[in-house]
Amino acid sequence: MKKEFGKWLMDIAKYITTAVILTSLFADIQQRWIIYVGGVLAVLSTLLVGLWLVRDDKKKGE
């Protein structure tokens, strides 16, 4: 269950990245840095939590 939720969070990080790139290309926004900072924070948080949930819990040497 944790592994599937982690994969889902990594997919969300990809979708957020796509949304930020498309928004910055097509929208006429005065303060783009807000979108970039918010996007980077959202991507990093969802990606890191996703990777943490997907990691293999086995210890080395077993």
PyMOL Python script that loads the backbone (N, CA, C, O; Angstrom):
from pymol import cmd

cmd.read_pdbstr("""\
ATOM      1  N   MET A   1       0.820  -1.194   0.000  1.00  0.00           N
ATOM      2  CA  MET A   1       0.000   0.000   0.000  1.00  0.00           C
ATOM      3  C   MET A   1       0.866   1.262   0.000  1.00  0.00           C
ATOM      4  O   MET A   1       0.598   2.218  -0.728  1.00  0.00           O
ATOM      5  N   LYS A   2       1.910   1.241   0.833  1.00  0.00           N
ATOM      6  CA  LYS A   2       2.801   2.400   0.879  1.00  0.00           C
ATOM      7  C   LYS A   2       3.499   2.617  -0.449  1.00  0.00           C
ATOM      8  O   LYS A   2       3.670   3.751  -0.895  1.00  0.00           O
ATOM      9  N   LYS A   3       3.898   1.526  -1.074  1.00  0.00           N
ATOM     10  CA  LYS A   3       4.618   1.633  -2.341  1.00  0.00           C
ATOM     11  C   LYS A   3       3.731   2.237  -3.431  1.00  0.00           C
ATOM     12  O   LYS A   3       4.191   3.063  -4.218  1.00  0.00           O
ATOM     13  N   GLU A   4       2.469   1.831  -3.477  1.00  0.00           N
ATOM     14  CA  GLU A   4       1.545   2.376  -4.474  1.00  0.00           C
ATOM     15  C   GLU A   4       1.268   3.859  -4.223  1.00  0.00           C
ATOM     16  O   GLU A   4       1.197   4.645  -5.167  1.00  0.00           O
ATOM     17  N   PHE A   5       1.112   4.241  -2.956  1.00  0.00           N
ATOM     18  CA  PHE A   5       0.905   5.650  -2.630  1.00  0.00           C
ATOM     19  C   PHE A   5       2.139   6.467  -2.991  1.00  0.00           C
ATOM     20  O   PHE A   5       2.013   7.599  -3.458  1.00  0.00           O
ATOM     21  N   GLY A   6       3.326   5.912  -2.781  1.00  0.00           N
ATOM     22  CA  GLY A   6       4.565   6.586  -3.164  1.00  0.00           C
ATOM     23  C   GLY A   6       4.657   6.794  -4.667  1.00  0.00           C
ATOM     24  O   GLY A   6       5.078   7.857  -5.124  1.00  0.00           O
ATOM     25  N   LYS A   7       4.266   5.790  -5.435  1.00  0.00           N
ATOM     26  CA  LYS A   7       4.265   5.926  -6.897  1.00  0.00           C
ATOM     27  C   LYS A   7       3.268   6.999  -7.332  1.00  0.00           C
ATOM     28  O   LYS A   7       3.532   7.773  -8.252  1.00  0.00           O
ATOM     29  N   TRP A   8       2.123   7.034  -6.657  1.00  0.00           N
ATOM     30  CA  TRP A   8       1.110   8.039  -6.969  1.00  0.00           C
ATOM     31  C   TRP A   8       1.642   9.438  -6.683  1.00  0.00           C
ATOM     32  O   TRP A   8       1.406  10.357  -7.468  1.00  0.00           O
ATOM     33  N   LEU A   9       2.356   9.616  -5.573  1.00  0.00           N
ATOM     34  CA  LEU A   9       2.922  10.925  -5.250  1.00  0.00           C
ATOM     35  C   LEU A   9       3.985  11.345  -6.265  1.00  0.00           C
ATOM     36  O   LEU A   9       4.094  12.526  -6.595  1.00  0.00           O
ATOM     37  N   MET A  10       4.758  10.400  -6.755  1.00  0.00           N
ATOM     38  CA  MET A  10       5.744  10.729  -7.782  1.00  0.00           C
ATOM     39  C   MET A  10       5.053  11.130  -9.084  1.00  0.00           C
ATOM     40  O   MET A  10       5.546  12.006  -9.795  1.00  0.00           O
ATOM     41  N   ASP A  11       3.933  10.513  -9.402  1.00  0.00           N
ATOM     42  CA  ASP A  11       3.162  10.927 -10.575  1.00  0.00           C
ATOM     43  C   ASP A  11       2.621  12.345 -10.390  1.00  0.00           C
ATOM     44  O   ASP A  11       2.633  13.142 -11.328  1.00  0.00           O
ATOM     45  N   ILE A  12       2.155  12.657  -9.201  1.00  0.00           N
ATOM     46  CA  ILE A  12       1.666  14.004  -8.908  1.00  0.00           C
ATOM     47  C   ILE A  12       2.789  15.025  -9.100  1.00  0.00           C
ATOM     48  O   ILE A  12       2.547  16.119  -9.611  1.00  0.00           O
ATOM     49  N   ALA A  13       4.003  14.681  -8.699  1.00  0.00           N
ATOM     50  CA  ALA A  13       5.145  15.589  -8.892  1.00  0.00           C
ATOM     51  C   ALA A  13       5.366  15.856 -10.380  1.00  0.00           C
ATOM     52  O   ALA A  13       5.674  16.984 -10.766  1.00  0.00           O
ATOM     53  N   LYS A  14       5.213  14.829 -11.217  1.00  0.00           N
ATOM     54  CA  LYS A  14       5.357  15.025 -12.664  1.00  0.00           C
ATOM     55  C   LYS A  14       4.256  15.921 -13.214  1.00  0.00           C
ATOM     56  O   LYS A  14       4.511  16.772 -14.066  1.00  0.00           O
ATOM     57  N   TYR A  15       3.041  15.731 -12.732  1.00  0.00           N
ATOM     58  CA  TYR A  15       1.924  16.559 -13.197  1.00  0.00           C
ATOM     59  C   TYR A  15       2.097  18.019 -12.779  1.00  0.00           C
ATOM     60  O   TYR A  15       1.790  18.927 -13.552  1.00  0.00           O
ATOM     61  N   ILE A  16       2.579  18.240 -11.580  1.00  0.00           N
ATOM     62  CA  ILE A  16       2.812  19.613 -11.117  1.00  0.00           C
ATOM     63  C   ILE A  16       3.892  20.272 -11.964  1.00  0.00           C
ATOM     64  O   ILE A  16       3.771  21.442 -12.328  1.00  0.00           O
ATOM     65  N   THR A  17       4.948  19.523 -12.279  1.00  0.00           N
ATOM     66  CA  THR A  17       6.012  20.063 -13.128  1.00  0.00           C
ATOM     67  C   THR A  17       5.460  20.465 -14.489  1.00  0.00           C
ATOM     68  O   THR A  17       5.774  21.541 -14.998  1.00  0.00           O
ATOM     69  N   THR A  18       4.648  19.613 -15.071  1.00  0.00           N
ATOM     70  CA  THR A  18       4.041  19.917 -16.363  1.00  0.00           C
ATOM     71  C   THR A  18       3.143  21.150 -16.264  1.00  0.00           C
ATOM     72  O   THR A  18       3.166  22.006 -17.148  1.00  0.00           O
ATOM     73  N   ALA A  19       2.364  21.245 -15.209  1.00  0.00           N
ATOM     74  CA  ALA A  19       1.465  22.385 -15.039  1.00  0.00           C
ATOM     75  C   ALA A  19       2.230  23.692 -14.883  1.00  0.00           C
ATOM     76  O   ALA A  19       1.826  24.715 -15.436  1.00  0.00           O
ATOM     77  N   VAL A  20       3.322  23.669 -14.142  1.00  0.00           N
ATOM     78  CA  VAL A  20       4.122  24.883 -13.949  1.00  0.00           C
ATOM     79  C   VAL A  20       4.752  25.318 -15.262  1.00  0.00           C
ATOM     80  O   VAL A  20       4.761  26.506 -15.584  1.00  0.00           O
ATOM     81  N   ILE A  21       5.276  24.371 -16.019  1.00  0.00           N
ATOM     82  CA  ILE A  21       5.898  24.717 -17.301  1.00  0.00           C
ATOM     83  C   ILE A  21       4.863  25.273 -18.271  1.00  0.00           C
ATOM     84  O   ILE A  21       5.103  26.294 -18.916  1.00  0.00           O
ATOM     85  N   LEU A  22       3.720  24.614 -18.380  1.00  0.00           N
ATOM     86  CA  LEU A  22       2.692  25.092 -19.298  1.00  0.00           C
ATOM     87  C   LEU A  22       2.122  26.436 -18.862  1.00  0.00           C
ATOM     88  O   LEU A  22       1.851  27.293 -19.703  1.00  0.00           O
ATOM     89  N   THR A  23       1.941  26.628 -17.574  1.00  0.00           N
ATOM     90  CA  THR A  23       1.433  27.907 -17.082  1.00  0.00           C
ATOM     91  C   THR A  23       2.403  29.032 -17.384  1.00  0.00           C
ATOM     92  O   THR A  23       1.990  30.123 -17.778  1.00  0.00           O
ATOM     93  N   SER A  24       3.684  28.777 -17.202  1.00  0.00           N
ATOM     94  CA  SER A  24       4.666  29.830 -17.461  1.00  0.00           C
ATOM     95  C   SER A  24       4.781  30.143 -18.946  1.00  0.00           C
ATOM     96  O   SER A  24       5.131  31.267 -19.307  1.00  0.00           O
ATOM     97  N   LEU A  25       4.493  29.176 -19.817  1.00  0.00           N
ATOM     98  CA  LEU A  25       4.577  29.418 -21.251  1.00  0.00           C
ATOM     99  C   LEU A  25       3.353  30.145 -21.807  1.00  0.00           C
ATOM    100  O   LEU A  25       3.481  31.047 -22.635  1.00  0.00           O
ATOM    101  N   PHE A  26       2.171  29.747 -21.348  1.00  0.00           N
ATOM    102  CA  PHE A  26       0.950  30.240 -21.966  1.00  0.00           C
ATOM    103  C   PHE A  26       0.258  31.372 -21.219  1.00  0.00           C
ATOM    104  O   PHE A  26      -0.516  32.114 -21.824  1.00  0.00           O
ATOM    105  N   ALA A  27       0.507  31.525 -19.949  1.00  0.00           N
ATOM    106  CA  ALA A  27      -0.190  32.546 -19.174  1.00  0.00           C
ATOM    107  C   ALA A  27       0.633  33.834 -19.120  1.00  0.00           C
ATOM    108  O   ALA A  27       1.864  33.807 -19.115  1.00  0.00           O
ATOM    109  N   ASP A  28      -0.068  34.940 -19.080  1.00  0.00           N
ATOM    110  CA  ASP A  28       0.597  36.241 -18.955  1.00  0.00           C
ATOM    111  C   ASP A  28       0.523  36.671 -17.490  1.00  0.00           C
ATOM    112  O   ASP A  28      -0.370  37.412 -17.078  1.00  0.00           O
ATOM    113  N   ILE A  29       1.487  36.182 -16.729  1.00  0.00           N
ATOM    114  CA  ILE A  29       1.505  36.428 -15.286  1.00  0.00           C
ATOM    115  C   ILE A  29       2.644  37.392 -14.975  1.00  0.00           C
ATOM    116  O   ILE A  29       3.759  37.243 -15.477  1.00  0.00           O
ATOM    117  N   GLN A  30       2.346  38.369 -14.150  1.00  0.00           N
ATOM    118  CA  GLN A  30       3.342  39.396 -13.830  1.00  0.00           C
ATOM    119  C   GLN A  30       4.426  38.864 -12.895  1.00  0.00           C
ATOM    120  O   GLN A  30       5.608  39.150 -13.090  1.00  0.00           O
ATOM    121  N   GLN A  31       4.041  38.109 -11.904  1.00  0.00           N
ATOM    122  CA  GLN A  31       5.004  37.608 -10.918  1.00  0.00           C
ATOM    123  C   GLN A  31       5.180  36.103 -11.088  1.00  0.00           C
ATOM    124  O   GLN A  31       4.588  35.307 -10.359  1.00  0.00           O
ATOM    125  N   ARG A  32       5.987  35.738 -12.045  1.00  0.00           N
ATOM    126  CA  ARG A  32       6.196  34.315 -12.342  1.00  0.00           C
ATOM    127  C   ARG A  32       6.973  33.614 -11.244  1.00  0.00           C
ATOM    128  O   ARG A  32       6.847  32.399 -11.086  1.00  0.00           O
ATOM    129  N   TRP A  33       7.760  34.334 -10.493  1.00  0.00           N
ATOM    130  CA  TRP A  33       8.579  33.692  -9.461  1.00  0.00           C
ATOM    131  C   TRP A  33       7.709  33.001  -8.421  1.00  0.00           C
ATOM    132  O   TRP A  33       8.135  32.010  -7.827  1.00  0.00           O
ATOM    133  N   ILE A  34       6.502  33.500  -8.188  1.00  0.00           N
ATOM    134  CA  ILE A  34       5.605  32.852  -7.234  1.00  0.00           C
ATOM    135  C   ILE A  34       5.222  31.461  -7.730  1.00  0.00           C
ATOM    136  O   ILE A  34       5.196  30.506  -6.953  1.00  0.00           O
ATOM    137  N   ILE A  35       4.928  31.351  -9.014  1.00  0.00           N
ATOM    138  CA  ILE A  35       4.582  30.045  -9.585  1.00  0.00           C
ATOM    139  C   ILE A  35       5.785  29.115  -9.541  1.00  0.00           C
ATOM    140  O   ILE A  35       5.649  27.936  -9.213  1.00  0.00           O
ATOM    141  N   TYR A  36       6.963  29.639  -9.868  1.00  0.00           N
ATOM    142  CA  TYR A  36       8.156  28.800  -9.854  1.00  0.00           C
ATOM    143  C   TYR A  36       8.484  28.315  -8.446  1.00  0.00           C
ATOM    144  O   TYR A  36       8.761  27.132  -8.249  1.00  0.00           O
ATOM    145  N   VAL A  37       8.456  29.206  -7.479  1.00  0.00           N
ATOM    146  CA  VAL A  37       8.785  28.814  -6.104  1.00  0.00           C
ATOM    147  C   VAL A  37       7.743  27.828  -5.568  1.00  0.00           C
ATOM    148  O   VAL A  37       8.095  26.808  -4.976  1.00  0.00           O
ATOM    149  N   GLY A  38       6.470  28.134  -5.777  1.00  0.00           N
ATOM    150  CA  GLY A  38       5.426  27.218  -5.321  1.00  0.00           C
ATOM    151  C   GLY A  38       5.498  25.870  -6.012  1.00  0.00           C
ATOM    152  O   GLY A  38       5.308  24.830  -5.382  1.00  0.00           O
ATOM    153  N   GLY A  39       5.773  25.889  -7.309  1.00  0.00           N
ATOM    154  CA  GLY A  39       5.893  24.638  -8.051  1.00  0.00           C
ATOM    155  C   GLY A  39       7.064  23.798  -7.594  1.00  0.00           C
ATOM    156  O   GLY A  39       6.944  22.585  -7.426  1.00  0.00           O
ATOM    157  N   VAL A  40       8.195  24.447  -7.394  1.00  0.00           N
ATOM    158  CA  VAL A  40       9.385  23.711  -6.944  1.00  0.00           C
ATOM    159  C   VAL A  40       9.150  23.120  -5.558  1.00  0.00           C
ATOM    160  O   VAL A  40       9.510  21.970  -5.308  1.00  0.00           O
ATOM    161  N   LEU A  41       8.560  23.882  -4.667  1.00  0.00           N
ATOM    162  CA  LEU A  41       8.284  23.365  -3.322  1.00  0.00           C
ATOM    163  C   LEU A  41       7.298  22.202  -3.362  1.00  0.00           C
ATOM    164  O   LEU A  41       7.482  21.205  -2.663  1.00  0.00           O
ATOM    165  N   ALA A  42       6.261  22.327  -4.172  1.00  0.00           N
ATOM    166  CA  ALA A  42       5.272  21.249  -4.281  1.00  0.00           C
ATOM    167  C   ALA A  42       5.889  19.993  -4.893  1.00  0.00           C
ATOM    168  O   ALA A  42       5.638  18.880  -4.431  1.00  0.00           O
ATOM    169  N   VAL A  43       6.699  20.181  -5.939  1.00  0.00           N
ATOM    170  CA  VAL A  43       7.339  19.031  -6.587  1.00  0.00           C
ATOM    171  C   VAL A  43       8.313  18.354  -5.637  1.00  0.00           C
ATOM    172  O   VAL A  43       8.315  17.129  -5.514  1.00  0.00           O
ATOM    173  N   LEU A  44       9.139  19.144  -4.965  1.00  0.00           N
ATOM    174  CA  LEU A  44      10.107  18.543  -4.043  1.00  0.00           C
ATOM    175  C   LEU A  44       9.426  17.798  -2.905  1.00  0.00           C
ATOM    176  O   LEU A  44       9.843  16.698  -2.541  1.00  0.00           O
ATOM    177  N   SER A  45       8.391  18.386  -2.348  1.00  0.00           N
ATOM    178  CA  SER A  45       7.731  17.722  -1.224  1.00  0.00           C
ATOM    179  C   SER A  45       7.055  16.423  -1.658  1.00  0.00           C
ATOM    180  O   SER A  45       7.210  15.399  -0.991  1.00  0.00           O
ATOM    181  N   THR A  46       6.307  16.446  -2.764  1.00  0.00           N
ATOM    182  CA  THR A  46       5.637  15.218  -3.201  1.00  0.00           C
ATOM    183  C   THR A  46       6.632  14.175  -3.696  1.00  0.00           C
ATOM    184  O   THR A  46       6.441  12.980  -3.470  1.00  0.00           O
ATOM    185  N   LEU A  47       7.685  14.614  -4.366  1.00  0.00           N
ATOM    186  CA  LEU A  47       8.682  13.664  -4.856  1.00  0.00           C
ATOM    187  C   LEU A  47       9.447  13.012  -3.707  1.00  0.00           C
ATOM    188  O   LEU A  47       9.651  11.798  -3.711  1.00  0.00           O
ATOM    189  N   LEU A  48       9.867  13.800  -2.733  1.00  0.00           N
ATOM    190  CA  LEU A  48      10.625  13.239  -1.618  1.00  0.00           C
ATOM    191  C   LEU A  48       9.777  12.284  -0.778  1.00  0.00           C
ATOM    192  O   LEU A  48      10.256  11.222  -0.379  1.00  0.00           O
ATOM    193  N   VAL A  49       8.544  12.645  -0.512  1.00  0.00           N
ATOM    194  CA  VAL A  49       7.674  11.739   0.245  1.00  0.00           C
ATOM    195  C   VAL A  49       7.401  10.479  -0.570  1.00  0.00           C
ATOM    196  O   VAL A  49       7.383   9.380  -0.015  1.00  0.00           O
ATOM    197  N   GLY A  50       7.191  10.619  -1.870  1.00  0.00           N
ATOM    198  CA  GLY A  50       6.980   9.458  -2.722  1.00  0.00           C
ATOM    199  C   GLY A  50       8.176   8.531  -2.750  1.00  0.00           C
ATOM    200  O   GLY A  50       8.030   7.312  -2.659  1.00  0.00           O
ATOM    201  N   LEU A  51       9.350   9.103  -2.875  1.00  0.00           N
ATOM    202  CA  LEU A  51      10.559   8.274  -2.877  1.00  0.00           C
ATOM    203  C   LEU A  51      10.783   7.612  -1.527  1.00  0.00           C
ATOM    204  O   LEU A  51      11.248   6.474  -1.459  1.00  0.00           O
ATOM    205  N   TRP A  52      10.457   8.316  -0.460  1.00  0.00           N
ATOM    206  CA  TRP A  52      10.610   7.748   0.877  1.00  0.00           C
ATOM    207  C   TRP A  52       9.670   6.554   1.065  1.00  0.00           C
ATOM    208  O   TRP A  52      10.044   5.564   1.694  1.00  0.00           O
ATOM    209  N   LEU A  53       8.466   6.644   0.528  1.00  0.00           N
ATOM    210  CA  LEU A  53       7.513   5.551   0.666  1.00  0.00           C
ATOM    211  C   LEU A  53       7.857   4.361  -0.230  1.00  0.00           C
ATOM    212  O   LEU A  53       7.535   3.223   0.109  1.00  0.00           O
ATOM    213  N   VAL A  54       8.496   4.605  -1.351  1.00  0.00           N
ATOM    214  CA  VAL A  54       8.811   3.539  -2.305  1.00  0.00           C
ATOM    215  C   VAL A  54      10.096   2.806  -1.939  1.00  0.00           C
ATOM    216  O   VAL A  54      10.317   1.681  -2.387  1.00  0.00           O
ATOM    217  N   ARG A  55      10.933   3.427  -1.141  1.00  0.00           N
ATOM    218  CA  ARG A  55      12.254   2.839  -0.859  1.00  0.00           C
ATOM    219  C   ARG A  55      12.123   1.412  -0.341  1.00  0.00           C
ATOM    220  O   ARG A  55      11.097   1.025   0.218  1.00  0.00           O
ATOM    221  N   ASP A  56      13.159   0.663  -0.537  1.00  0.00           N
ATOM    222  CA  ASP A  56      13.190  -0.728  -0.108  1.00  0.00           C
ATOM    223  C   ASP A  56      13.621  -0.766   1.353  1.00  0.00           C
ATOM    224  O   ASP A  56      14.671  -0.233   1.709  1.00  0.00           O
ATOM    225  N   ASP A  57      12.807  -1.398   2.198  1.00  0.00           N
ATOM    226  CA  ASP A  57      13.090  -1.415   3.630  1.00  0.00           C
ATOM    227  C   ASP A  57      14.067  -2.505   4.044  1.00  0.00           C
ATOM    228  O   ASP A  57      14.407  -2.616   5.222  1.00  0.00           O
ATOM    229  N   LYS A  58      14.513  -3.297   3.107  1.00  0.00           N
ATOM    230  CA  LYS A  58      15.433  -4.382   3.438  1.00  0.00           C
ATOM    231  C   LYS A  58      16.801  -3.821   3.793  1.00  0.00           C
ATOM    232  O   LYS A  58      17.286  -2.890   3.150  1.00  0.00           O
ATOM    233  N   LYS A  59      17.413  -4.388   4.809  1.00  0.00           N
ATOM    234  CA  LYS A  59      18.770  -3.967   5.186  1.00  0.00           C
ATOM    235  C   LYS A  59      19.761  -4.666   4.279  1.00  0.00           C
ATOM    236  O   LYS A  59      19.502  -5.768   3.795  1.00  0.00           O
ATOM    237  N   LYS A  60      20.891  -4.028   4.050  1.00  0.00           N
ATOM    238  CA  LYS A  60      21.925  -4.633   3.211  1.00  0.00           C
ATOM    239  C   LYS A  60      22.520  -5.839   3.935  1.00  0.00           C
ATOM    240  O   LYS A  60      22.703  -5.824   5.152  1.00  0.00           O
ATOM    241  N   GLY A  61      22.806  -6.846   3.188  1.00  0.00           N
ATOM    242  CA  GLY A  61      23.412  -8.036   3.738  1.00  0.00           C
ATOM    243  C   GLY A  61      22.410  -9.123   4.079  1.00  0.00           C
ATOM    244  O   GLY A  61      22.810 -10.211   4.494  1.00  0.00           O
ATOM    245  N   GLU A  62      21.132  -8.865   3.918  1.00  0.00           N
ATOM    246  CA  GLU A  62      20.132  -9.894   4.216  1.00  0.00           C
ATOM    247  C   GLU A  62      19.752 -10.651   2.979  1.00  0.00           C
ATOM    248  O   GLU A  62      18.921 -11.557   3.040  1.00  0.00           O
TER     249      GLU A  62
END
""", "prot")
cmd.dss("prot")
cmd.show_as("cartoon", "prot")
cmd.util.cbc("prot")
cmd.orient("prot")
